[in-house]
């Protein structure tokens, strides 16, 4: 029986340990690529009118690239990256979970949410309302202020994973096709007066995000 020299065996163990250590840093569902930063900067624009928010989160004008469907029929498409809307984004750490949010609109909005937990990244379509609850997963569900809609065809690219002990600016890109959800279509005296809309969105979003200051 052939004996493996101790030196070779030791080297194999070291290489195996290194490989396992390297793989443990891989986040499923997410790509880390610092080169996303210049691509993001092509799509966003800063403005002095947003300076008041700098101490809280990132707020800027951003390209709105979206396809919106109602009852499975396309009702709106925006592919012109020069047409920009106000956009906000932030991230925060809670224990071992990193959450990144980005949405068009200052109060309430439509966009995305990312949860990164134990080397797994989940992307969902995020919708939030400000004055009153507007959204539901199903037609008969109670309306809520914030909805996290499951997605398919997802892609997440980040320039880096921010250090939980530091305040950093990160850059990223997401794309997704959302599942259906429902939105109220008019209220009077606190009661819905029209049938709810069945909606879904396909979105591509470039973003810059910083740590949320509470």
Backbone as numpy.savetxt, mean C-alpha at the origin, in Angstrom:
# Nx Ny Nz CAx CAy CAz Cx Cy Cz
33.99 -46.77 2.99 33.14 -45.57 2.99 34.02 -44.32 2.99
33.71 -43.37 2.09 34.54 -42.17 1.98 34.26 -41.24 3.15
35.33 -40.75 3.77 35.20 -39.80 4.86 35.35 -38.38 4.33
34.47 -37.48 4.80 34.55 -36.07 4.41 35.49 -35.37 5.38
36.55 -34.74 4.88 37.47 -34.03 5.76 36.72 -33.02 6.62
37.19 -32.87 7.85 36.53 -31.98 8.80 36.46 -30.55 8.28
37.53 -30.08 7.61 37.56 -28.70 7.11 36.46 -28.45 6.09
36.28 -29.45 5.18 35.24 -29.32 4.16 33.86 -29.35 4.79
33.68 -30.27 5.76 32.41 -30.38 6.43 32.06 -29.08 7.17
33.04 -28.49 7.82 32.83 -27.23 8.53 32.43 -26.12 7.57
33.11 -26.07 6.40 32.80 -25.06 5.41 31.37 -25.21 4.91
30.94 -26.44 4.69 29.58 -26.67 4.21 28.55 -26.19 5.23
28.83 -26.44 6.51 27.91 -26.01 7.56 27.82 -24.49 7.59
28.98 -23.80 7.46 29.01 -22.34 7.48 28.21 -21.78 6.31
28.43 -22.35 5.10 27.71 -21.88 3.92 26.22 -22.11 4.06
25.85 -23.24 4.65 24.44 -23.54 4.86 23.81 -22.53 5.81
24.52 -22.21 6.89 24.02 -21.24 7.85 23.86 -19.87 7.21
24.83 -19.48 6.38 24.76 -18.18 5.70 23.57 -18.12 4.77
23.34 -19.22 4.06 22.22 -19.28 3.13 20.90 -19.14 3.87
20.77 -19.84 5.02 19.55 -19.76 5.79 19.34 -18.36 6.34
20.46 -17.74 6.77 20.36 -16.39 7.30 19.92 -15.42 6.23
20.47 -15.58 5.01 20.11 -14.71 3.91 18.65 -14.88 3.54
18.18 -16.15 3.48 16.81 -16.40 3.10 15.82 -15.88 4.14
16.27 -15.82 5.42 15.37 -15.36 6.46 15.04 -13.88 6.30
15.85 -13.15 5.52 15.60 -11.74 5.29 14.72 -11.48 4.07
14.38 -12.53 3.35 13.52 -12.38 2.18 12.07 -12.24 2.63
11.38 -11.24 2.09 9.99 -11.00 2.45 9.10 -11.47 1.31
8.27 -12.43 1.58 7.38 -12.99 0.57 6.38 -11.94 0.12
6.23 -11.78 -1.20 5.28 -10.83 -1.75 5.82 -9.43 -1.93
7.13 -9.28 -1.76 7.74 -7.94 -1.78 9.11 -7.99 -2.44
9.42 -6.95 -3.24 10.74 -6.80 -3.84 11.40 -5.56 -3.28
12.65 -5.68 -2.89 13.43 -4.53 -2.45 14.31 -4.08 -3.61
14.14 -2.83 -4.03 14.89 -2.30 -5.15 15.10 -0.79 -4.97
16.29 -0.37 -4.55 16.56 1.06 -4.36 16.37 1.89 -5.63
16.41 1.24 -6.79 16.26 1.95 -8.06 14.84 2.45 -8.30
13.90 2.09 -7.42 12.53 2.57 -7.60 12.43 4.05 -7.30
13.37 4.61 -6.52 13.29 6.02 -6.12 13.21 6.97 -7.32
14.14 6.92 -8.30 14.02 7.87 -9.43 12.75 7.69 -10.24
12.21 6.47 -10.28 10.95 6.25 -11.00 9.80 6.92 -10.25
9.81 6.81 -8.92 8.78 7.47 -8.11 8.82 8.99 -8.32
10.02 9.54 -8.35 10.18 10.99 -8.45 9.65 11.55 -9.77
9.49 10.69 -10.78 8.89 11.12 -12.05 7.39 11.35 -11.90
6.79 10.77 -10.89 5.33 10.78 -10.76 4.82 11.69 -9.65
5.69 12.18 -8.79 5.22 13.00 -7.67 5.78 14.42 -7.76
5.03 15.36 -7.17 5.45 16.76 -7.16 5.16 17.37 -5.80
6.14 18.05 -5.23 5.95 18.75 -3.96 5.35 20.13 -4.22
4.67 20.63 -3.21 4.09 21.97 -3.30 4.11 22.60 -1.91
4.34 23.92 -1.86 4.39 24.62 -0.58 3.05 24.56 0.15
1.96 24.36 -0.59 0.65 24.32 0.06 0.51 23.08 0.96
1.42 22.11 0.79 1.37 20.91 1.62 2.38 20.95 2.77
3.11 22.06 2.92 4.16 22.14 3.94 3.63 21.95 5.35
2.38 22.31 5.59 1.81 22.20 6.93 1.75 20.75 7.41
1.82 19.79 6.47 1.71 18.38 6.85 3.07 17.70 7.01
4.16 18.42 6.73 5.48 17.79 6.69 5.87 17.13 8.00
5.42 17.70 9.12 5.80 17.14 10.41 4.99 15.91 10.80
3.98 15.57 9.99 3.10 14.44 10.30 3.32 13.27 9.35
3.30 13.57 8.04 3.37 12.54 7.01 3.78 13.17 5.69
3.94 12.35 4.67 4.24 12.85 3.33 2.93 13.21 2.62
2.85 14.45 2.11 1.70 14.89 1.32 2.24 15.59 0.07
1.75 15.19 -1.09 2.26 15.73 -2.35 1.26 15.41 -3.47
1.50 15.95 -4.65 0.69 15.62 -5.82 1.24 14.36 -6.47
0.35 13.48 -6.89 0.77 12.18 -7.40 -0.06 11.78 -8.62
0.56 11.05 -9.53 -0.15 10.53 -10.70 -1.23 9.55 -10.26
-2.42 9.71 -10.80 -3.51 8.79 -10.48 -3.72 7.86 -11.67
-3.26 6.62 -11.52 -3.33 5.63 -12.58 -4.31 4.55 -12.14
-5.53 4.60 -12.67 -6.59 3.76 -12.14 -7.59 3.36 -13.22
-8.18 2.20 -13.05 -9.35 1.76 -13.80 -10.44 1.44 -12.78
-11.59 2.09 -12.89 -12.67 1.89 -11.93 -13.86 1.22 -12.62
-14.45 0.26 -11.90 -15.56 -0.52 -12.44 -16.77 -0.41 -11.52
-17.95 -0.31 -12.12 -19.20 -0.39 -11.39 -20.04 -1.48 -12.02
-20.48 -2.44 -11.19 -21.23 -3.60 -11.70 -20.49 -4.26 -12.87
-19.15 -4.34 -12.72 -18.25 -5.00 -13.67 -18.10 -4.27 -15.00
-18.61 -3.05 -15.09 -18.44 -2.24 -16.30 -17.45 -1.11 -16.01
-16.51 -0.89 -16.94 -15.52 0.17 -16.77 -16.22 1.53 -16.84
-16.05 2.34 -15.79 -16.69 3.66 -15.76 -15.67 4.80 -15.76
-14.40 4.48 -15.49 -13.39 5.53 -15.45 -12.01 4.92 -15.65
-11.20 5.58 -16.47 -9.81 5.14 -16.66 -8.90 6.36 -16.71
-7.81 6.32 -15.97 -6.81 7.40 -15.98 -5.44 6.78 -16.17
-4.81 7.10 -17.31 -3.48 6.56 -17.61 -2.47 7.67 -17.86
-2.89 8.92 -17.76 -2.03 10.07 -18.02 -1.30 10.45 -16.73
-0.02 10.16 -16.66 0.75 10.40 -15.43 0.95 11.88 -15.14
0.67 12.74 -16.12 0.82 14.18 -15.89 -0.35 14.76 -15.10
-1.46 14.02 -15.05 -2.62 14.47 -14.28 -2.46 13.97 -12.85
-2.32 14.91 -11.91 -1.99 14.54 -10.54 -3.07 14.99 -9.56
-3.18 14.23 -8.47 -4.11 14.53 -7.40 -3.36 14.54 -6.07
-3.92 15.20 -5.07 -3.28 15.23 -3.76 -3.24 13.82 -3.17
-2.10 13.50 -2.58 -1.85 12.14 -2.11 -1.12 12.21 -0.78
-1.46 11.32 0.13 -0.78 11.25 1.43 -0.27 9.83 1.67
0.86 9.73 2.39 1.40 8.41 2.69 2.23 8.46 3.97
2.19 7.36 4.70 3.00 7.24 5.92 3.21 5.76 6.23
4.17 5.50 7.10 4.34 4.15 7.63 4.47 4.23 9.14
4.22 3.09 9.79 4.43 3.01 11.23 4.72 1.56 11.62
5.46 1.43 12.69 5.76 0.13 13.27 4.90 -0.08 14.51
4.34 -1.26 14.66 3.66 -1.66 15.88 4.12 -3.06 16.22
4.95 -3.16 17.26 5.62 -4.42 17.61 6.42 -4.91 16.41
6.10 -6.08 15.87 6.86 -6.60 14.73 6.14 -6.41 13.40
5.14 -5.54 13.37 4.36 -5.32 12.15 4.66 -3.93 11.58
5.02 -3.91 10.30 5.20 -2.65 9.57 3.97 -2.42 8.71
3.34 -1.26 8.88 2.17 -0.88 8.09 2.52 0.34 7.25
2.19 0.30 5.96 2.39 1.42 5.05 1.05 1.74 4.40
0.64 3.00 4.51 -0.62 3.44 3.90 -0.34 4.54 2.88
-1.13 4.56 1.83 -1.07 5.65 0.85 -2.44 5.83 0.23
-2.90 7.10 0.11 -4.24 7.31 -0.43 -4.36 8.68 -1.07
-5.16 8.74 -2.13 -5.53 10.01 -2.75 -6.62 10.66 -1.90
-6.39 11.93 -1.52 -7.33 12.64 -0.68 -6.73 12.94 0.68
-7.05 14.09 1.24 -6.50 14.46 2.55 -7.30 13.87 3.69
-8.63 13.95 3.61 -9.49 13.45 4.67 -10.33 12.33 4.07
-10.08 11.11 4.53 -10.60 9.97 3.81 -9.75 9.75 2.57
-10.14 8.82 1.71 -9.37 8.63 0.49 -9.46 7.23 -0.06
-8.75 7.03 -1.16 -8.73 5.75 -1.87 -7.28 5.45 -2.24
-6.84 4.24 -1.91 -5.44 3.91 -2.19 -5.09 2.50 -1.78
-4.03 2.36 -0.99 -3.53 1.02 -0.65 -3.09 0.97 0.80
-2.98 -0.24 1.28 -2.36 -0.51 2.57 -1.48 -1.73 2.44
-0.35 -1.71 3.12 0.56 -2.86 3.15 0.80 -3.23 4.60
0.69 -4.52 4.91 1.09 -5.04 6.21 2.23 -6.03 6.00
3.34 -5.81 6.70 4.47 -6.72 6.63 4.66 -7.33 8.00
4.41 -8.64 8.09 4.48 -9.36 9.36 5.28 -10.63 9.16
6.35 -10.78 9.94 7.14 -12.02 9.93 7.50 -12.46 8.51
8.13 -11.54 7.77 8.63 -11.82 6.41 7.53 -12.17 5.41
6.32 -11.68 5.67 5.23 -11.82 4.71 4.58 -10.46 4.49
4.43 -10.07 3.22 3.83 -8.78 2.88 2.45 -9.01 2.26
1.46 -8.29 2.77 0.10 -8.37 2.25 -0.32 -6.99 1.76
-0.82 -6.94 0.54 -1.29 -5.69 -0.07 -2.80 -5.73 -0.19
-3.46 -4.67 0.22 -4.90 -4.58 0.06 -5.29 -3.19 -0.45
-6.46 -3.11 -1.05 -7.02 -1.84 -1.51 -7.69 -1.18 -0.31
-7.27 0.03 0.01 -7.77 0.72 1.19 -8.70 1.85 0.79
-9.86 1.91 1.44 -10.82 3.00 1.24 -11.20 3.53 2.61
-11.23 4.85 2.75 -11.63 5.43 4.03 -12.49 6.65 3.80
-13.43 6.86 4.70 -14.32 8.02 4.64 -14.11 8.86 5.87
-14.57 10.09 5.81 -14.30 11.04 6.89 -15.54 11.34 7.72
-16.59 11.81 7.09 -17.76 12.29 7.83 -18.68 11.19 8.34
-18.87 10.15 7.54 -19.78 9.08 7.94 -19.35 7.79 7.23
-19.73 6.63 7.76 -19.32 5.36 7.13 -19.94 5.21 5.75
-19.13 4.74 4.80 -19.58 4.67 3.41 -19.42 3.30 2.76
-18.59 2.41 3.33 -18.17 1.23 2.59 -18.55 -0.07 3.31
-18.67 -1.14 2.50 -18.98 -2.46 3.04 -18.40 -3.52 2.11
-18.04 -4.66 2.69 -17.55 -5.77 1.86 -18.68 -6.38 1.04
-19.84 -6.51 1.65 -20.98 -7.13 0.99 -22.18 -6.18 1.00
-23.13 -6.45 0.14 -24.24 -5.53 -0.07 -25.06 -5.30 1.20
-25.18 -6.31 2.04 -26.02 -6.20 3.23 -25.23 -5.92 4.51
-23.90 -5.82 4.40 -23.08 -5.55 5.59 -23.30 -4.13 6.09
-23.00 -3.92 7.38 -23.03 -2.57 7.93 -21.93 -1.73 7.30
-22.21 -0.48 7.07 -21.22 0.44 6.49 -20.14 0.76 7.53
-18.91 0.93 7.06 -17.79 1.24 7.94 -17.02 2.44 7.37
-16.17 3.04 8.23 -15.36 4.17 7.80 -14.16 3.74 6.97
-13.59 2.57 7.29 -12.38 2.11 6.62 -12.56 0.68 6.17
-12.20 0.42 4.91 -12.34 -0.91 4.34 -11.00 -1.34 3.75
-10.64 -2.59 4.00 -9.42 -3.17 3.46 -9.83 -4.32 2.53
-9.82 -4.04 1.24 -10.36 -4.97 0.25 -9.25 -5.90 -0.26
-9.46 -7.21 -0.25 -8.46 -8.14 -0.79 -8.19 -7.86 -2.26
-6.98 -8.23 -2.71 -6.55 -7.93 -4.08 -5.93 -9.15 -4.74
-5.92 -9.12 -6.07 -5.18 -10.08 -6.89 -4.23 -9.31 -7.78
-3.35 -10.03 -8.47 -2.41 -9.38 -9.38 -1.54 -8.35 -8.67
-1.15 -8.66 -7.45 -0.45 -7.68 -6.63 1.05 -7.63 -6.92
1.60 -6.44 -6.74 3.04 -6.23 -6.85 3.43 -5.13 -5.87
4.49 -5.38 -5.09 5.01 -4.39 -4.15 6.51 -4.25 -4.36
6.96 -3.03 -4.54 8.39 -2.73 -4.62 8.70 -1.62 -3.61
9.69 -1.83 -2.76 10.12 -0.81 -1.82 11.61 -0.53 -2.00
12.00 0.71 -1.77 13.42 1.05 -1.85 14.20 0.40 -0.71
13.53 0.21 0.45 14.15 -0.43 1.61 13.07 -0.66 2.66
13.41 -1.47 3.65 12.57 -1.62 4.82 13.07 -0.64 5.87
12.23 0.30 6.32 12.72 1.30 7.28 13.05 0.67 8.62
14.06 1.20 9.25 14.48 0.76 10.58 13.40 1.17 11.59
12.99 0.24 12.42 11.92 0.52 13.39 12.34 1.53 14.44
13.65 1.75 14.59 14.16 2.68 15.61 14.49 4.05 15.04
14.28 4.23 13.72 14.66 5.49 13.08 13.48 6.10 12.33
13.65 7.35 11.93 12.67 8.00 11.07 13.30 8.17 9.69
12.77 7.48 8.70 13.35 7.48 7.36 12.29 7.82 6.32
12.75 8.15 5.13 11.87 8.31 3.97 12.12 7.13 3.04
11.05 6.46 2.64 11.17 5.33 1.73 10.35 5.61 0.48
10.66 4.88 -0.58 9.99 5.02 -1.87 9.45 3.67 -2.29
8.36 3.68 -3.05 7.79 2.40 -3.44 6.81 2.48 -4.59
6.34 1.30 -4.97 5.38 1.15 -6.06 4.49 -0.04 -5.74
3.19 0.11 -5.98 2.26 -1.01 -5.84 1.34 -1.06 -7.05
0.90 -2.26 -7.34 -0.17 -2.42 -8.33 -1.07 -3.56 -7.87
-2.36 -3.47 -8.21 -3.31 -4.48 -7.74 -4.61 -4.39 -8.52
-5.39 -5.48 -8.42 -6.77 -5.52 -8.88 -7.61 -5.89 -7.66
-8.50 -4.98 -7.27 -9.24 -5.22 -6.04 -10.43 -6.15 -6.28
-10.85 -6.81 -5.21 -12.12 -7.53 -5.23 -13.26 -6.51 -5.22
-14.47 -6.99 -5.41 -15.63 -6.11 -5.34 -15.87 -5.63 -3.92
-16.40 -4.44 -3.80 -16.87 -3.92 -2.51 -18.09 -3.07 -2.81
-18.75 -2.59 -1.75 -19.98 -1.81 -1.93 -19.83 -0.45 -1.25
-20.46 0.56 -1.86 -20.44 1.92 -1.32 -21.85 2.47 -1.32
-22.17 3.21 -0.25 -23.50 3.82 -0.20 -23.63 4.85 -1.33
-24.88 5.09 -1.74 -25.12 5.90 -2.93 -26.08 7.05 -2.65
-26.08 7.51 -1.41 -26.96 8.61 -1.04 -27.70 8.32 0.25
-27.70 9.32 1.16 -28.38 9.16 2.44 -29.30 10.35 2.72
-30.32 10.09 3.51 -31.22 11.14 3.97 -31.66 10.81 5.39
-31.42 11.74 6.30 -31.77 11.53 7.71 -31.12 10.26 8.26
-29.90 9.99 7.81 -29.17 8.83 8.32 -29.56 7.51 7.71
-30.39 7.54 6.67 -30.83 6.30 6.03 -30.44 6.32 4.54
-30.04 5.15 4.04 -29.70 5.05 2.62 -30.97 5.12 1.79
-30.93 5.90 0.72 -32.13 6.10 -0.09 -31.99 5.50 -1.50
-30.78 5.04 -1.86 -30.57 4.41 -3.16 -29.82 3.09 -2.95
-29.95 2.16 -3.89 -29.19 0.91 -3.79 -27.68 1.19 -3.77
-26.96 0.36 -3.07 -25.52 0.52 -2.99 -24.85 0.22 -4.33
-23.72 0.87 -4.56 -22.93 0.62 -5.76 -21.96 -0.54 -5.52
-21.89 -1.46 -6.48 -20.87 -2.50 -6.45 -19.67 -2.01 -7.26
-18.51 -1.89 -6.63 -17.34 -1.27 -7.24 -16.11 -2.15 -7.11
-15.13 -1.87 -7.94 -13.78 -2.42 -7.80 -12.83 -1.53 -8.58
-11.55 -1.59 -8.23 -10.55 -0.73 -8.87 -9.27 -1.50 -9.18
-8.67 -1.18 -10.30 -7.31 -1.60 -10.62 -6.44 -0.35 -10.49
-5.34 -0.44 -9.72 -4.54 0.76 -9.49 -3.05 0.46 -9.60
-2.32 1.49 -10.05 -0.86 1.50 -10.01 -0.44 2.78 -9.32
0.33 2.67 -8.25 0.65 3.84 -7.44 2.14 3.88 -7.11
2.77 4.99 -7.48 4.14 5.29 -7.04 4.02 6.18 -5.80
4.89 5.97 -4.81 4.71 6.75 -3.58 6.02 6.97 -2.83
6.00 8.03 -2.04 7.06 8.34 -1.07 6.40 8.34 0.31
7.04 7.72 1.28 6.42 7.59 2.58 7.41 7.87 3.70
6.92 8.46 4.78 7.75 8.70 5.96 7.03 8.21 7.20
7.76 8.14 8.29 7.18 7.65 9.54 6.10 8.61 10.04
4.96 8.08 10.45 3.85 8.89 10.95 4.23 9.48 12.30
4.06 10.79 12.42 4.29 11.46 13.70 2.95 11.64 14.40
2.80 11.01 15.53 1.52 11.04 16.26 1.46 12.24 17.20
